[in-house]
Amino acid sequence: MRFVHFQWNTDKQRHSTVWAAARRSALIGLVLVIGAGCASPNTAPPPKAKAFETYRVGAPDVLSITILPDPKIEREVVVRPDGMISIDLVGDVPAGGRSVEEIAQDVQKRIARYKRGAVVTVGVKRATSTSVTLLGEMAGNRAFALLKETRVAEAIGLSGGLTNFANKDAIRVIRHVSGETVVYIVDMDAILAGDLRTNILLAGGDIIYAPPTLWARIGHAINAMLYPLQPFLGFGTSLAGSAASTALGL
């Protein structure tokens, strides 16, 4: 019985030591998380709404090209990273940054010496160059192409909405503008209450990030701090339980 009592004390001390280390780690993580939560990125006011602009092709959009009259030529081409496309009889044609009408006119001029009275039609089959990315506390992190004018609330809805851990009044839209990174703050609580001032129009390349609330960050930090100690905590708990069972004659 003395041996069991000694083992119990030893395990209890070890368990207390591990828990003390875990508490210290969690406290350090808590302080770091609160400090990070107090810091905020440089933000900009919501951008002014722009008039609808003609779609500009970019890589890796997929274009459908039809050339008449007979024999009809129909092709699907992918815009290369250098902005070029390749077409029969014509070769490489610049497409990046141009509208489909401008591309069609260029192809028509180039193919005229091979096909008399050629009429060229160019359409966008898949627009993937204007994709936006959704990250953070979203029901589904994903990226999708902007096939029409899309605002933040609609994009979040398409992703499945925000989780319960999202900081709804501090959604960030991160955008690259004229060589600089600009961050816009979107208040989803205000939008849902009818104030649409921060429901900005998205642009290709935007990143929408839903940060966690302060309490969610604290929870994540504590879990991260305790994760490496879980094997030791589990080992100490099992030893203590074994010693208690032996002492009770179970």
C-alpha positions as CSV (number, residue, x, y, z in Angstrom):
1,M,0.0,0.0,0.0
2,R,2.9,2.4,0.7
3,F,4.2,1.7,-2.8
4,V,0.8,2.6,-4.3
5,H,0.7,5.8,-2.2
6,F,4.2,6.8,-3.4
7,Q,3.3,6.1,-7.1
8,W,0.1,8.1,-6.8
9,N,2.0,11.1,-5.3
10,T,4.7,10.8,-8.1
11,D,2.1,10.7,-10.8
12,K,0.1,13.5,-9.2
13,Q,3.2,15.7,-9.1
14,R,4.0,14.9,-12.7
15,H,0.5,15.7,-13.8
16,S,0.6,19.0,-11.8
17,T,3.8,20.0,-13.5
18,V,2.5,19.2,-17.0
19,W,-0.7,21.2,-16.3
20,A,1.4,24.1,-14.9
21,A,3.4,24.1,-18.2
22,A,0.2,23.9,-20.2
23,R,-1.3,26.9,-18.3
24,R,1.8,29.0,-18.8
25,S,1.8,28.2,-22.6
26,A,-1.9,29.0,-22.8
27,L,-1.4,32.3,-21.0
28,I,1.4,33.3,-23.3
29,G,-0.7,32.4,-26.3
30,L,-3.6,34.3,-24.9
31,V,-1.5,37.5,-24.5
32,L,-0.1,37.1,-28.1
33,V,-3.6,36.6,-29.5
34,I,-5.1,39.6,-27.7
35,G,-2.2,41.8,-28.8
36,A,-2.6,40.6,-32.4
37,G,-6.4,41.3,-32.2
38,C,-5.7,44.9,-31.1
39,A,-3.6,45.6,-34.2
40,S,-5.4,46.3,-37.4
41,P,-4.2,46.7,-40.9
42,N,-4.2,50.0,-42.8
43,T,-7.6,50.2,-44.3
44,A,-9.2,52.3,-47.0
45,P,-12.7,53.7,-47.4
46,P,-15.0,51.8,-49.7
47,P,-14.1,52.5,-53.3
48,K,-16.5,54.5,-55.5
49,A,-18.7,52.4,-57.7
50,K,-17.5,52.3,-61.3
51,A,-19.7,52.2,-64.3
52,F,-20.0,48.9,-66.1
53,E,-16.8,48.2,-68.1
54,T,-16.3,46.0,-71.1
55,Y,-14.9,42.6,-70.1
56,R,-11.2,42.3,-70.8
57,V,-9.8,38.9,-71.6
58,G,-7.0,37.5,-69.6
59,A,-5.1,34.2,-68.9
60,P,-6.4,31.5,-68.5
61,D,-9.7,32.4,-70.0
62,V,-11.2,29.9,-72.6
63,L,-12.4,31.5,-75.8
64,S,-14.6,30.1,-78.5
65,I,-13.7,31.2,-82.1
66,T,-15.9,30.8,-85.2
67,I,-14.7,31.7,-88.6
68,L,-17.1,31.8,-91.6
69,P,-17.9,31.2,-94.5
70,D,-17.5,27.5,-95.3
71,P,-15.4,25.6,-94.6
72,K,-16.3,26.8,-91.1
73,I,-13.5,26.9,-88.6
74,E,-14.5,26.4,-84.9
75,R,-11.9,26.4,-82.1
76,E,-11.7,26.6,-78.4
77,V,-8.4,28.3,-77.3
78,V,-6.9,29.0,-73.9
79,V,-5.3,32.4,-73.3
80,R,-1.7,31.7,-72.4
81,P,0.2,33.4,-69.5
82,D,1.8,35.7,-72.1
83,G,-1.7,36.8,-73.2
84,M,-1.5,35.2,-76.6
85,I,-3.8,32.6,-78.4
86,S,-3.1,30.4,-81.4
87,I,-5.4,30.1,-84.3
88,D,-5.3,28.1,-87.5
89,L,-3.8,29.9,-90.5
90,V,-3.1,33.0,-88.4
91,G,-0.8,31.9,-85.7
92,D,-0.4,33.8,-82.5
93,V,-2.8,36.6,-81.8
94,P,-2.7,38.9,-78.7
95,A,-5.7,38.5,-76.5
96,G,-4.8,39.6,-73.0
97,G,-6.3,42.9,-72.0
98,R,-8.5,43.1,-75.1
99,S,-12.3,42.7,-75.5
100,V,-13.7,39.9,-77.6
101,E,-14.7,42.4,-80.3
102,E,-11.1,43.7,-80.6
103,I,-9.8,40.1,-80.8
104,A,-12.4,39.2,-83.5
105,Q,-11.4,42.3,-85.6
106,D,-7.7,41.5,-85.3
107,V,-8.2,37.8,-86.4
108,Q,-10.5,38.9,-89.2
109,K,-7.8,41.2,-90.6
110,R,-5.1,38.6,-90.3
111,I,-7.1,35.8,-91.9
112,A,-8.4,37.9,-94.8
113,R,-5.5,36.9,-97.1
114,Y,-6.4,33.2,-96.6
115,K,-10.2,33.4,-96.5
116,R,-12.1,35.9,-98.6
117,G,-15.0,37.6,-96.9
118,A,-14.2,36.0,-93.5
119,V,-16.5,36.8,-90.6
120,V,-15.0,36.1,-87.2
121,T,-16.9,35.7,-83.9
122,V,-15.1,35.4,-80.6
123,G,-16.9,34.6,-77.3
124,V,-15.8,33.9,-73.7
125,K,-16.5,30.2,-72.9
126,R,-15.0,30.2,-69.4
127,A,-13.9,33.4,-67.6
128,T,-11.3,32.4,-65.1
129,S,-9.0,35.3,-65.2
130,T,-11.3,37.4,-63.0
131,S,-11.5,35.0,-60.1
132,V,-11.9,36.0,-56.4
133,T,-10.8,34.0,-53.4
134,L,-12.7,33.5,-50.2
135,L,-10.7,32.6,-47.0
136,G,-11.1,32.4,-43.3
137,E,-14.3,31.8,-41.3
138,M,-16.4,30.8,-44.4
139,A,-18.7,27.8,-44.7
140,G,-16.7,26.9,-47.8
141,N,-13.3,28.5,-48.7
142,R,-13.2,28.6,-52.5
143,A,-12.4,30.6,-55.6
144,F,-14.7,31.4,-58.4
145,A,-14.8,33.5,-61.5
146,L,-16.7,36.8,-61.7
147,L,-19.1,36.2,-64.6
148,K,-21.1,39.3,-63.8
149,E,-21.0,42.3,-61.4
150,T,-20.8,40.7,-58.0
151,R,-20.7,42.4,-54.6
152,V,-19.2,41.1,-51.3
153,A,-22.4,39.9,-49.7
154,E,-23.3,37.9,-52.8
155,A,-19.8,36.3,-53.0
156,I,-20.0,35.3,-49.3
157,G,-23.5,33.8,-49.9
158,L,-22.1,31.8,-52.9
159,S,-19.5,30.3,-50.6
160,G,-22.1,29.1,-48.1
161,G,-22.0,32.1,-45.7
162,L,-20.0,32.9,-42.7
163,T,-19.4,30.5,-39.7
164,N,-20.5,31.3,-36.2
165,F,-16.9,32.2,-35.4
166,A,-16.5,35.0,-38.0
167,N,-16.0,38.6,-37.0
168,K,-18.9,39.8,-39.1
169,D,-18.2,43.6,-38.8
170,A,-14.5,43.2,-39.9
171,I,-14.6,41.3,-43.2
172,R,-11.6,42.3,-45.3
173,V,-11.4,42.7,-49.1
174,I,-7.7,42.7,-50.1
175,R,-7.1,44.2,-53.5
176,H,-4.0,45.0,-55.6
177,V,-4.3,48.5,-57.0
178,S,-1.6,50.3,-59.1
179,G,1.2,48.3,-57.5
180,E,-0.1,48.7,-53.9
181,T,-2.2,46.5,-51.7
182,V,-5.4,48.1,-50.4
183,V,-7.6,46.6,-47.7
184,Y,-11.3,47.5,-47.5
185,I,-13.3,46.7,-44.4
186,V,-16.8,45.2,-44.9
187,D,-19.4,45.3,-42.1
188,M,-21.7,42.4,-42.8
189,D,-23.8,43.2,-39.7
190,A,-24.5,46.6,-41.2
191,I,-25.2,45.2,-44.6
192,L,-27.8,42.8,-43.2
193,A,-29.4,45.7,-41.3
194,G,-29.8,47.6,-44.6
195,D,-26.7,49.7,-44.7
196,L,-25.1,48.8,-48.0
197,R,-22.2,51.3,-48.0
198,T,-19.5,48.6,-47.5
199,N,-21.1,46.1,-49.8
200,I,-18.5,46.9,-52.4
201,L,-18.3,45.7,-56.0
202,L,-15.6,43.0,-56.4
203,A,-12.8,43.0,-58.9
204,G,-10.7,40.2,-60.4
205,G,-8.0,39.1,-58.0
206,D,-9.8,40.2,-54.8
207,I,-9.3,38.2,-51.7
208,I,-12.2,38.1,-49.2
209,Y,-11.0,37.2,-45.7
210,A,-13.4,36.6,-42.8
211,P,-11.3,36.8,-39.6
212,P,-12.3,35.0,-36.4
213,T,-13.7,36.8,-33.4
214,L,-11.4,37.5,-30.4
215,W,-12.8,34.6,-28.5
216,A,-12.4,32.3,-31.5
217,R,-8.7,33.4,-31.8
218,I,-8.2,32.7,-28.1
219,G,-9.7,29.3,-28.5
220,H,-7.5,28.5,-31.5
221,A,-4.4,29.7,-29.6
222,I,-5.2,27.6,-26.5
223,N,-5.8,24.5,-28.7
224,A,-2.5,25.2,-30.6
225,M,-0.6,25.5,-27.3
226,L,-2.1,22.4,-25.7
227,Y,-1.8,20.2,-28.8
228,P,1.9,19.3,-28.3
229,L,1.2,18.5,-24.7
230,Q,-1.8,16.2,-25.3
231,P,0.3,12.9,-25.3
232,F,1.8,13.9,-21.9
233,L,-1.6,15.0,-20.5
234,G,-3.2,11.8,-21.6
235,F,-0.3,9.7,-20.2
236,G,-0.4,11.5,-16.8
237,T,-4.2,11.1,-16.6
238,S,-4.1,7.4,-17.4
239,L,-1.3,6.8,-14.8
240,A,-3.3,8.7,-12.1
241,G,-6.4,6.7,-13.0
242,S,-4.5,3.4,-12.8
243,A,-3.0,4.3,-9.4
244,A,-6.4,5.3,-8.0
245,S,-7.9,2.0,-9.2
246,T,-5.1,0.0,-7.6
247,A,-5.5,1.9,-4.3
248,L,-9.2,1.2,-4.3
249,G,-8.6,-2.5,-5.1
250,L,-10.4,-2.3,-8.4
